């Protein structure tokens, strides 16, 4: 099921997510919903807090932009090692239409539980390394705009508040335009 993606500066995006501990049916269902939501939004990664679930769960699929990759499910991910630095123009599904250069580690090693509940470690480079760091940041209540200057962050915040107001008005128009039933109270 495609879920609604929360738009910054919603306060839930600044909260720290809780560990999952063990992968069970509800966690696998969450992973499936997250993957479906990410694909519907044409993203390469999504963290559970972005759909309002404060759990340490992320999905990543850089295959459209990075050869040899596929959908990854990471439960309770932990970056255990980094190497080098790189700069990448990052965007975020919770900050639509915005992208800015962010400095990150060029290579990372992440440990997590997979969809099957088994632990694994993955060495990541290129866009995958960027995506892992970006999504793990979400689990700590950090967004890519937190890596920018306060001026850039404030300009983006204003644009997001305007976007949220426009979306709220569109929803209100849909409700006002919906057919009314005589039995409605």
Backbone as JSON Lines, residues from 0, in Angstrom:
{"i":0,"aa":"X","n":[0.84,-1.18,0.0],"ca":[0.0,0.0,0.0],"c":[0.89,1.25,0.0]}
{"i":1,"aa":"X","n":[0.59,2.18,-0.89],"ca":[1.33,3.43,-0.94],"c":[0.86,4.31,0.22]}
{"i":2,"aa":"X","n":[1.82,4.78,0.99],"ca":[1.51,5.64,2.14],"c":[1.89,7.09,1.82]}
{"i":3,"aa":"X","n":[1.31,8.0,2.59],"ca":[1.61,9.42,2.41],"c":[2.99,9.73,2.96]}
{"i":4,"aa":"X","n":[3.76,10.47,2.18],"ca":[5.1,10.89,2.62],"c":[4.98,12.22,3.33]}
{"i":5,"aa":"X","n":[5.55,12.28,4.51],"ca":[5.49,13.49,5.34],"c":[6.47,14.53,4.8]}
{"i":6,"aa":"X","n":[5.99,15.76,4.71],"ca":[6.79,16.87,4.19],"c":[7.4,17.66,5.34]}
{"i":7,"aa":"X","n":[8.69,17.97,5.23],"ca":[9.4,18.8,6.19],"c":[8.83,20.21,6.09]}
{"i":8,"aa":"X","n":[8.68,20.95,7.16],"ca":[9.27,20.78,8.49],"c":[8.37,20.1,9.52]}
{"i":9,"aa":"X","n":[7.65,19.05,9.14],"ca":[6.85,18.31,10.12],"c":[7.76,17.83,11.25]}
{"i":10,"aa":"X","n":[7.36,18.03,12.51],"ca":[8.22,17.69,13.66],"c":[8.55,16.19,13.78]}
{"i":11,"aa":"X","n":[7.74,15.32,13.22],"ca":[8.04,13.88,13.34],"c":[9.38,13.55,12.66]}
{"i":12,"aa":"X","n":[9.73,14.33,11.64],"ca":[10.97,14.07,10.9],"c":[12.21,14.41,11.72]}
{"i":13,"aa":"X","n":[12.04,15.11,12.83],"ca":[13.17,15.48,13.69],"c":[13.31,14.53,14.89]}
{"i":14,"aa":"X","n":[12.45,13.52,14.97],"ca":[12.51,12.58,16.09],"c":[13.42,11.4,15.77]}
{"i":15,"aa":"X","n":[13.98,10.8,16.82],"ca":[14.83,9.63,16.67],"c":[13.95,8.38,16.65]}
{"i":16,"aa":"X","n":[14.19,7.51,15.67],"ca":[13.4,6.28,15.52],"c":[13.85,5.22,16.52]}
{"i":17,"aa":"X","n":[12.93,4.35,16.88],"ca":[13.18,3.27,17.84],"c":[13.68,2.0,17.14]}
{"i":18,"aa":"X","n":[14.55,1.24,17.82],"ca":[15.0,-0.03,17.23],"c":[13.83,-1.01,17.09]}
{"i":19,"aa":"X","n":[13.95,-1.89,16.1],"ca":[12.92,-2.89,15.85],"c":[13.22,-4.16,16.65]}
{"i":20,"aa":"X","n":[14.48,-4.59,16.64],"ca":[14.89,-5.77,17.4],"c":[14.79,-7.06,16.62]}
{"i":21,"aa":"X","n":[13.6,-7.44,16.21],"ca":[13.4,-8.67,15.44],"c":[12.42,-8.39,14.31]}
{"i":22,"aa":"X","n":[12.68,-9.01,13.17],"ca":[11.82,-8.82,12.01],"c":[10.64,-9.8,12.1]}
{"i":23,"aa":"X","n":[9.43,-9.24,12.1],"ca":[8.22,-10.06,12.18],"c":[7.28,-9.68,11.03]}
{"i":24,"aa":"X","n":[6.08,-10.24,11.04],"ca":[5.11,-9.97,9.98],"c":[4.8,-8.49,9.8]}
{"i":25,"aa":"X","n":[4.48,-7.76,10.88],"ca":[4.21,-6.33,10.72],"c":[5.42,-5.55,10.16]}
{"i":26,"aa":"X","n":[6.63,-5.95,10.53],"ca":[7.82,-5.27,9.99],"c":[7.95,-5.54,8.5]}
{"i":27,"aa":"X","n":[7.73,-6.78,8.08],"ca":[7.79,-7.1,6.64],"c":[6.69,-6.35,5.88]}
{"i":28,"aa":"X","n":[5.52,-6.23,6.47],"ca":[4.44,-5.47,5.84],"c":[4.85,-4.0,5.69]}
{"i":29,"aa":"X","n":[5.48,-3.44,6.72],"ca":[5.98,-2.07,6.67],"c":[7.02,-1.93,5.55]}
{"i":30,"aa":"X","n":[7.95,-2.88,5.46],"ca":[8.97,-2.85,4.4],"c":[8.32,-2.86,3.02]}
{"i":31,"aa":"X","n":[7.29,-3.69,2.84],"ca":[6.6,-3.77,1.55],"c":[5.92,-2.44,1.23]}
{"i":32,"aa":"X","n":[5.21,-1.87,2.21],"ca":[4.55,-0.57,2.0],"c":[5.57,0.51,1.68]}
{"i":33,"aa":"X","n":[6.7,0.48,2.38],"ca":[7.74,1.49,2.14],"c":[8.31,1.38,0.73]}
{"i":34,"aa":"X","n":[8.57,0.16,0.27],"ca":[9.1,-0.03,-1.08],"c":[8.08,0.47,-2.11]}
{"i":35,"aa":"X","n":[6.82,0.11,-1.93],"ca":[5.78,0.55,-2.85],"c":[5.67,2.08,-2.87]}
{"i":36,"aa":"X","n":[5.75,2.69,-1.7],"ca":[5.68,4.15,-1.58],"c":[6.89,4.8,-2.26]}
{"i":37,"aa":"X","n":[8.09,4.25,-2.02],"ca":[9.32,4.79,-2.63],"c":[9.23,4.72,-4.15]}
{"i":38,"aa":"X","n":[8.81,3.57,-4.69],"ca":[8.71,3.43,-6.14],"c":[7.66,4.37,-6.72]}
{"i":39,"aa":"X","n":[6.51,4.51,-6.05],"ca":[5.45,5.39,-6.52],"c":[5.92,6.85,-6.58]}
{"i":40,"aa":"X","n":[6.84,7.21,-5.68],"ca":[7.35,8.58,-5.63],"c":[8.62,8.76,-6.46]}
{"i":41,"aa":"X","n":[9.05,7.7,-7.14],"ca":[10.26,7.72,-7.96],"c":[11.51,8.08,-7.15]}
{"i":42,"aa":"X","n":[11.59,7.51,-5.94],"ca":[12.75,7.74,-5.09],"c":[13.71,6.58,-5.13]}
{"i":43,"aa":"X","n":[14.88,6.77,-4.51],"ca":[15.86,5.68,-4.4],"c":[15.99,5.2,-2.96]}
{"i":44,"aa":"X","n":[15.33,5.87,-2.03],"ca":[15.4,5.46,-0.63],"c":[14.25,6.06,0.15]}
{"i":45,"aa":"X","n":[13.89,5.37,1.25],"ca":[12.83,5.86,2.11],"c":[13.05,5.3,3.5]}
{"i":46,"aa":"X","n":[12.92,6.17,4.51],"ca":[13.04,5.76,5.91],"c":[11.64,5.8,6.53]}
{"i":47,"aa":"X","n":[11.39,4.88,7.46],"ca":[10.06,4.77,8.08],"c":[9.55,6.1,8.67]}
{"i":48,"aa":"X","n":[10.41,6.94,9.3],"ca":[9.88,8.21,9.81],"c":[9.25,9.09,8.72]}
{"i":49,"aa":"X","n":[9.66,8.9,7.47],"ca":[9.11,9.7,6.39],"c":[7.65,9.36,6.09]}
{"i":50,"aa":"X","n":[7.18,8.22,6.6],"ca":[5.76,7.89,6.47],"c":[5.09,7.87,7.84]}
{"i":51,"aa":"X","n":[5.75,8.5,8.82],"ca":[5.16,8.66,10.14],"c":[5.35,7.5,11.09]}
{"i":52,"aa":"X","n":[6.25,6.57,10.77],"ca":[6.51,5.41,11.62],"c":[7.91,5.56,12.22]}
{"i":53,"aa":"X","n":[7.97,5.74,13.53],"ca":[9.27,5.98,14.18],"c":[9.97,4.66,14.53]}
{"i":54,"aa":"X","n":[10.29,3.91,13.48],"ca":[11.02,2.64,13.6],"c":[12.29,2.74,12.74]}
{"i":55,"aa":"X","n":[13.32,2.02,13.14],"ca":[14.6,2.05,12.43],"c":[14.55,1.07,11.24]}
{"i":56,"aa":"X","n":[13.84,1.5,10.21],"ca":[13.62,0.68,9.02],"c":[13.81,1.57,7.79]}
{"i":57,"aa":"X","n":[14.6,1.07,6.82],"ca":[14.77,1.8,5.56],"c":[14.73,0.83,4.38]}
{"i":58,"aa":"X","n":[14.35,1.37,3.24],"ca":[14.43,0.65,1.98],"c":[15.22,1.52,1.01]}
{"i":59,"aa":"X","n":[16.02,0.87,0.17],"ca":[16.84,1.58,-0.81],"c":[16.88,0.75,-2.09]}
{"i":60,"aa":"X","n":[16.74,1.43,-3.22],"ca":[16.94,0.8,-4.52],"c":[17.54,1.82,-5.47]}
{"i":61,"aa":"X","n":[18.85,1.74,-5.65],"ca":[19.55,2.68,-6.54],"c":[19.68,2.12,-7.95]}
{"i":62,"aa":"X","n":[19.06,0.97,-8.23],"ca":[19.23,0.31,-9.54],"c":[18.86,1.19,-10.74]}
{"i":63,"aa":"X","n":[17.87,2.08,-10.64],"ca":[17.61,2.92,-11.82],"c":[18.79,3.84,-12.18]}
{"i":64,"aa":"X","n":[19.65,4.11,-11.2],"ca":[20.74,5.07,-11.42],"c":[22.13,4.47,-11.15]}
{"i":65,"aa":"X","n":[22.18,3.2,-10.71],"ca":[23.46,2.58,-10.38],"c":[23.39,1.1,-10.75]}
{"i":66,"aa":"X","n":[24.19,0.73,-11.7],"ca":[24.18,-0.64,-12.21],"c":[24.54,-1.66,-11.13]}
{"i":67,"aa":"X","n":[23.91,-2.81,-11.2],"ca":[24.23,-3.91,-10.3],"c":[23.57,-3.85,-8.94]}
{"i":68,"aa":"X","n":[22.62,-2.95,-8.75],"ca":[21.95,-2.82,-7.46],"c":[20.53,-3.36,-7.55]}
{"i":69,"aa":"X","n":[19.9,-3.58,-6.41],"ca":[18.51,-4.02,-6.35],"c":[17.92,-3.53,-5.03]}
{"i":70,"aa":"X","n":[16.66,-3.84,-4.8],"ca":[15.98,-3.39,-3.59],"c":[16.65,-3.96,-2.34]}
{"i":71,"aa":"X","n":[16.95,-3.07,-1.4],"ca":[17.54,-3.46,-0.12],"c":[16.57,-3.13,1.0]}
{"i":72,"aa":"X","n":[16.42,-4.07,1.93],"ca":[15.63,-3.85,3.15],"c":[16.63,-3.81,4.29]}
{"i":73,"aa":"X","n":[16.65,-2.72,5.05],"ca":[17.58,-2.6,6.17],"c":[16.79,-2.3,7.44]}
{"i":74,"aa":"X","n":[16.82,-3.23,8.37],"ca":[16.16,-3.08,9.66],"c":[17.24,-2.89,10.72]}
{"i":75,"aa":"X","n":[17.08,-1.87,11.54],"ca":[18.08,-1.49,12.56],"c":[19.48,-1.32,11.96]}
{"i":76,"aa":"X","n":[19.58,-0.53,10.84],"ca":[20.89,-0.36,10.21],"c":[21.84,0.47,11.07]}
{"i":77,"aa":"X","n":[23.12,0.13,10.96],"ca":[24.19,0.85,11.67],"c":[25.36,0.99,10.73]}
{"i":78,"aa":"X","n":[25.79,2.22,10.51],"ca":[27.01,2.44,9.73],"c":[28.18,2.17,10.67]}
{"i":79,"aa":"X","n":[29.01,1.18,10.32],"ca":[30.09,0.75,11.21],"c":[31.46,1.25,10.78]}
{"i":80,"aa":"X","n":[31.55,1.75,9.54],"ca":[32.84,2.24,9.06],"c":[32.6,3.16,7.88]}
{"i":81,"aa":"X","n":[33.43,4.19,7.75],"ca":[33.37,5.09,6.61],"c":[34.78,5.3,6.07]}
{"i":82,"aa":"X","n":[34.83,5.75,4.81],"ca":[36.12,5.99,4.17],"c":[35.96,7.1,3.14]}
{"i":83,"aa":"X","n":[36.91,8.03,3.13],"ca":[36.94,9.09,2.13],"c":[35.79,10.07,2.24]}
{"i":84,"aa":"X","n":[35.76,11.02,1.32],"ca":[34.67,11.99,1.26],"c":[34.28,12.23,-0.19]}
{"i":85,"aa":"X","n":[33.05,12.64,-0.38],"ca":[32.53,13.0,-1.69],"c":[31.43,14.02,-1.5]}
{"i":86,"aa":"X","n":[31.09,14.73,-2.57],"ca":[29.99,15.68,-2.54],"c":[28.98,15.24,-3.58]}
{"i":87,"aa":"X","n":[27.71,15.22,-3.17],"ca":[26.65,14.75,-4.06],"c":[25.46,15.69,-3.92]}
{"i":88,"aa":"X","n":[24.8,15.99,-5.03],"ca":[23.6,16.82,-5.0],"c":[22.42,15.96,-4.57]}
{"i":89,"aa":"X","n":[22.0,16.13,-3.31],"ca":[20.96,15.29,-2.72],"c":[19.6,15.96,-2.77]}
{"i":90,"aa":"X","n":[18.59,15.13,-2.94],"ca":[17.21,15.53,-2.8],"c":[16.59,14.63,-1.75]}
{"i":91,"aa":"X","n":[15.3,14.81,-1.5],"ca":[14.63,14.02,-0.47],"c":[13.14,13.98,-0.77]}
{"i":92,"aa":"X","n":[12.53,12.8,-0.62],"ca":[11.09,12.69,-0.86],"c":[10.29,13.54,0.11]}
{"i":93,"aa":"X","n":[10.85,13.86,1.28],"ca":[10.17,14.71,2.26],"c":[10.43,16.19,2.03]}
{"i":94,"aa":"X","n":[11.27,16.49,1.03],"ca":[11.57,17.88,0.68],"c":[11.52,17.96,-0.85]}
{"i":95,"aa":"X","n":[10.31,17.75,-1.42],"ca":[10.19,17.63,-2.87],"c":[10.62,18.87,-3.64]}
{"i":96,"aa":"X","n":[11.29,18.62,-4.76],"ca":[11.7,19.7,-5.65],"c":[12.97,20.41,-5.25]}
{"i":97,"aa":"X","n":[13.6,19.98,-4.18],"ca":[14.81,20.64,-3.7],"c":[16.0,19.69,-3.82]}
{"i":98,"aa":"X","n":[17.17,20.24,-4.13],"ca":[18.41,19.46,-4.16],"c":[19.57,20.4,-3.87]}
{"i":99,"aa":"X","n":[20.5,19.94,-3.07],"ca":[21.67,20.73,-2.71],"c":[22.87,19.8,-2.53]}
{"i":100,"aa":"X","n":[24.07,20.34,-2.73],"ca":[25.29,19.57,-2.53],"c":[25.51,19.3,-1.05]}
{"i":101,"aa":"X","n":[25.79,18.03,-0.72],"ca":[26.06,17.62,0.65],"c":[27.34,16.78,0.64]}
{"i":102,"aa":"X","n":[28.21,17.04,1.61],"ca":[29.44,16.24,1.73],"c":[29.14,15.02,2.59]}
{"i":103,"aa":"X","n":[29.53,13.87,2.08],"ca":[29.32,12.58,2.76],"c":[30.59,11.74,2.65]}
{"i":104,"aa":"X","n":[30.6,10.62,3.35],"ca":[31.66,9.63,3.17],"c":[31.51,9.01,1.79]}
{"i":105,"aa":"X","n":[32.62,8.72,1.13],"ca":[32.58,8.14,-0.21],"c":[32.25,6.65,-0.18]}
{"i":106,"aa":"X","n":[32.59,6.0,0.93],"ca":[32.38,4.57,1.06],"c":[31.94,4.3,2.49]}
{"i":107,"aa":"X","n":[30.93,3.43,2.65],"ca":[30.46,3.08,4.0],"c":[30.21,1.58,4.09]}
{"i":108,"aa":"X","n":[30.31,1.08,5.3],"ca":[29.95,-0.3,5.6],"c":[28.77,-0.22,6.57]}
{"i":109,"aa":"X","n":[27.7,-0.92,6.26],"ca":[26.5,-0.88,7.09],"c":[26.14,-2.3,7.52]}
{"i":110,"aa":"X","n":[25.75,-2.42,8.78],"ca":[25.23,-3.68,9.31],"c":[23.75,-3.49,9.56]}
{"i":111,"aa":"X","n":[22.97,-4.54,9.25],"ca":[21.52,-4.45,9.44],"c":[20.94,-5.86,9.47]}
{"i":112,"aa":"X","n":[19.65,-5.91,9.77],"ca":[18.89,-7.14,9.59],"c":[18.18,-7.03,8.25]}
{"i":113,"aa":"X","n":[18.1,-8.12,7.53],"ca":[17.39,-8.14,6.26],"c":[15.91,-8.42,6.47]}
{"i":114,"aa":"X","n":[15.18,-8.47,5.36],"ca":[13.74,-8.76,5.41],"c":[13.48,-10.12,6.05]}
{"i":115,"aa":"X","n":[14.46,-11.03,5.91],"ca":[14.34,-12.37,6.49],"c":[14.72,-12.42,7.97]}
{"i":116,"aa":"X","n":[15.15,-11.26,8.52],"ca":[15.54,-11.2,9.93],"c":[16.99,-11.56,10.19]}
{"i":117,"aa":"X","n":[17.71,-11.95,9.14],"ca":[19.11,-12.35,9.29],"c":[20.03,-11.13,9.22]}
{"i":118,"aa":"X","n":[21.06,-11.1,10.08],"ca":[22.01,-9.99,10.04],"c":[22.92,-10.09,8.81]}
{"i":119,"aa":"X","n":[23.31,-8.94,8.29],"ca":[24.26,-8.9,7.18],"c":[25.05,-7.6,7.24]}
{"i":120,"aa":"X","n":[26.16,-7.57,6.53],"ca":[26.96,-6.36,6.4],"c":[27.16,-6.1,4.92]}
{"i":121,"aa":"X","n":[27.08,-4.83,4.55],"ca":[27.16,-4.44,3.15],"c":[28.18,-3.31,3.0]}
{"i":122,"aa":"X","n":[29.05,-3.44,2.0],"ca":[30.0,-2.39,1.65],"c":[29.36,-1.57,0.54]}
{"i":123,"aa":"X","n":[29.29,-0.25,0.71],"ca":[28.55,0.61,-0.23],"c":[29.44,1.71,-0.78]}
{"i":124,"aa":"X","n":[29.32,1.93,-2.09],"ca":[30.03,3.02,-2.77],"c":[29.05,3.76,-3.67]}
{"i":125,"aa":"X","n":[29.48,4.92,-4.17],"ca":[28.66,5.67,-5.12],"c":[27.33,6.1,-4.52]}
{"i":126,"aa":"X","n":[26.29,6.08,-5.37],"ca":[24.97,6.52,-4.92],"c":[24.45,5.68,-3.76]}
{"i":127,"aa":"X","n":[24.78,4.39,-3.74],"ca":[24.32,3.54,-2.64],"c":[24.88,4.03,-1.3]}
{"i":128,"aa":"X","n":[26.16,4.42,-1.28],"ca":[26.75,4.95,-0.03],"c":[26.06,6.24,0.39]}
{"i":129,"aa":"X","n":[25.75,7.09,-0.57],"ca":[25.05,8.35,-0.27],"c":[23.66,8.03,0.29]}
{"i":130,"aa":"X","n":[22.94,7.12,-0.37],"ca":[21.58,6.78,0.05],"c":[21.56,6.17,1.45]}
{"i":131,"aa":"X","n":[22.5,5.28,1.75],"ca":[22.56,4.66,3.08],"c":[22.76,5.74,4.14]}
{"i":132,"aa":"X","n":[23.68,6.67,3.91],"ca":[23.93,7.73,4.89],"c":[22.72,8.64,5.03]}
{"i":133,"aa":"X","n":[22.1,9.0,3.9],"ca":[20.94,9.89,3.9],"c":[19.78,9.26,4.68]}
{"i":134,"aa":"X","n":[19.5,7.98,4.41],"ca":[18.38,7.31,5.09],"c":[18.69,7.04,6.56]}
{"i":135,"aa":"X","n":[19.92,6.67,6.87],"ca":[20.3,6.48,8.29],"c":[20.18,7.8,9.05]}
{"i":136,"aa":"X","n":[20.5,8.92,8.4],"ca":[20.29,10.23,9.02],"c":[18.83,10.41,9.43]}
{"i":137,"aa":"X","n":[17.9,10.0,8.55],"ca":[16.47,10.13,8.87],"c":[16.12,9.42,10.18]}
{"i":138,"aa":"X","n":[16.77,8.3,10.44],"ca":[16.48,7.54,11.66],"c":[16.94,8.28,12.91]}
{"i":139,"aa":"X","n":[17.84,9.24,12.74],"ca":[18.35,10.06,13.84],"c":[17.67,11.43,13.91]}
{"i":140,"aa":"X","n":[16.68,11.65,13.05],"ca":[15.99,12.94,13.03],"c":[16.77,14.01,12.29]}
{"i":141,"aa":"X","n":[17.66,13.6,11.39],"ca":[18.49,14.53,10.62],"c":[18.08,14.46,9.16]}
{"i":142,"aa":"X","n":[17.94,15.62,8.52],"ca":[17.62,15.7,7.1],"c":[18.8,16.32,6.35]}
{"i":143,"aa":"X","n":[18.82,16.16,5.03],"ca":[19.95,16.7,4.28],"c":[20.08,18.21,4.45]}
{"i":144,"aa":"X","n":[18.97,18.89,4.71],"ca":[19.04,20.35,4.9],"c":[19.8,20.71,6.17]}
{"i":145,"aa":"X","n":[19.9,19.77,7.11],"ca":[20.66,20.03,8.33],"c":[22.16,20.11,8.05]}
{"i":146,"aa":"X","n":[22.58,19.67,6.87],"ca":[23.98,19.75,6.47],"c":[24.28,21.04,5.69]}
{"i":147,"aa":"X","n":[23.27,21.89,5.51],"ca":[23.4,23.12,4.74],"c":[23.56,24.32,5.65]}
{"i":148,"aa":"X","n":[23.87,25.46,5.05],"ca":[23.94,26.7,5.82],"c":[22.55,27.05,6.33]}
{"i":149,"aa":"X","n":[22.5,27.83,7.4],"ca":[21.2,28.21,7.97],"c":[20.38,29.02,6.96]}
{"i":150,"aa":"X","n":[21.02,29.82,6.13],"ca":[20.3,30.62,5.13],"c":[19.62,29.7,4.11]}
{"i":151,"aa":"X","n":[20.38,28.75,3.54],"ca":[19.79,27.83,2.56],"c":[18.67,27.02,3.2]}
{"i":152,"aa":"X","n":[18.89,26.55,4.42],"ca":[17.89,25.75,5.13],"c":[16.6,26.55,5.32]}
{"i":153,"aa":"X","n":[16.72,27.81,5.72],"ca":[15.53,28.65,5.95],"c":[14.78,28.93,4.65]}
{"i":154,"aa":"X","n":[15.5,29.15,3.56],"ca":[14.83,29.38,2.27],"c":[14.04,28.14,1.84]}
{"i":155,"aa":"X","n":[14.63,26.98,2.03],"ca":[13.95,25.73,1.69],"c":[12.76,25.51,2.63]}
{"i":156,"aa":"X","n":[12.93,25.81,3.92],"ca":[11.83,25.66,4.88],"c":[10.63,26.5,4.44]}
{"i":157,"aa":"X","n":[10.86,27.73,4.02],"ca":[9.77,28.6,3.58],"c":[9.06,28.01,2.36]}
{"i":158,"aa":"X","n":[9.83,27.48,1.42],"ca":[9.21,26.88,0.23],"c":[8.39,25.64,0.6]}
{"i":159,"aa":"X","n":[8.87,24.86,1.56],"ca":[8.13,23.67,1.98],"c":[6.85,24.05,2.71]}
{"i":160,"aa":"X","n":[6.89,25.1,3.53],"ca":[5.68,25.56,4.22],"c":[4.65,26.03,3.2]}
{"i":161,"aa":"X","n":[5.09,26.72,2.17],"ca":[4.19,27.18,1.11],"c":[3.6,25.97,0.38]}
{"i":162,"aa":"X","n":[4.43,24.97,0.07],"ca":[3.96,23.76,-0.6],"c":[2.92,23.04,0.26]}
{"i":163,"aa":"X","n":[3.18,22.91,1.56],"ca":[2.23,22.24,2.46],"c":[0.9,22.99,2.52]}
{"i":164,"aa":"X","n":[0.96,24.32,2.52],"ca":[-0.27,25.12,2.54],"c":[-1.06,24.91,1.25]}
{"i":165,"aa":"X","n":[-0.35,24.84,0.12],"ca":[-1.01,24.61,-1.17],"c":[-1.66,23.22,-1.2]}
{"i":166,"aa":"X","n":[-0.96,22.21,-0.67],"ca":[-1.51,20.86,-0.63],"c":[-2.74,20.79,0.27]}
{"i":167,"aa":"X","n":[-2.69,21.48,1.4],"ca":[-3.84,21.51,2.31],"c":[-5.04,22.16,1.63]}
{"i":168,"aa":"X","n":[-4.81,23.21,0.87],"ca":[-5.89,23.89,0.16],"c":[-6.48,22.98,-0.91]}
{"i":169,"aa":"X","n":[-5.62,22.24,-1.62],"ca":[-6.1,21.29,-2.64],"c":[-6.99,20.22,-2.0]}
{"i":170,"aa":"X","n":[-6.58,19.7,-0.84],"ca":[-7.38,18.69,-0.14],"c":[-8.72,19.28,0.29]}
{"i":171,"aa":"X","n":[-8.71,20.52,0.79],"ca":[-9.95,21.18,1.21],"c":[-10.89,21.37,0.02]}
{"i":172,"aa":"X","n":[-10.33,21.7,-1.14],"ca":[-11.14,21.87,-2.35],"c":[-11.78,20.54,-2.75]}
{"i":173,"aa":"X","n":[-11.02,19.45,-2.62],"ca":[-11.56,18.13,-2.96],"c":[-12.71,17.77,-2.03]}
{"i":174,"aa":"X","n":[-12.57,18.08,-0.75],"ca":[-13.63,17.79,0.22],"c":[-14.86,18.65,-0.1]}
{"i":175,"aa":"X","n":[-14.63,19.92,-0.37],"ca":[-15.75,20.81,-0.68],"c":[-16.47,20.38,-1.96]}
{"i":176,"aa":"X","n":[-15.72,19.82,-2.9],"ca":[-16.29,19.42,-4.18],"c":[-16.86,18.02,-4.2]}
{"i":177,"aa":"X","n":[-16.69,17.29,-3.1],"ca":[-17.2,15.91,-3.03],"c":[-18.72,15.93,-2.96]}
{"i":178,"aa":"X","n":[-19.36,14.93,-3.57],"ca":[-20.84,14.88,-3.51],"c":[-21.31,14.64,-2.06]}
{"i":179,"aa":"X","n":[-22.39,15.3,-1.71],"ca":[-22.94,15.17,-0.36],"c":[-24.08,14.16,-0.38]}
{"i":180,"aa":"X","n":[-24.23,13.42,0.65],"ca":[-25.31,12.44,0.77],"c":[-26.3,12.95,1.8]}
{"i":181,"aa":"X","n":[-27.58,12.74,1.55],"ca":[-28.61,13.24,2.44],"c":[-28.5,12.7,3.85]}
{"i":182,"aa":"X","n":[-28.0,11.49,4.0],"ca":[-27.92,10.89,5.34],"c":[-26.69,11.34,6.11]}
{"i":183,"aa":"X","n":[-25.83,12.13,5.47],"ca":[-24.61,12.59,6.16],"c":[-24.99,13.52,7.29]}
{"i":184,"aa":"X","n":[-24.32,13.39,8.41],"ca":[-24.61,14.24,9.57],"c":[-23.76,15.49,9.55]}
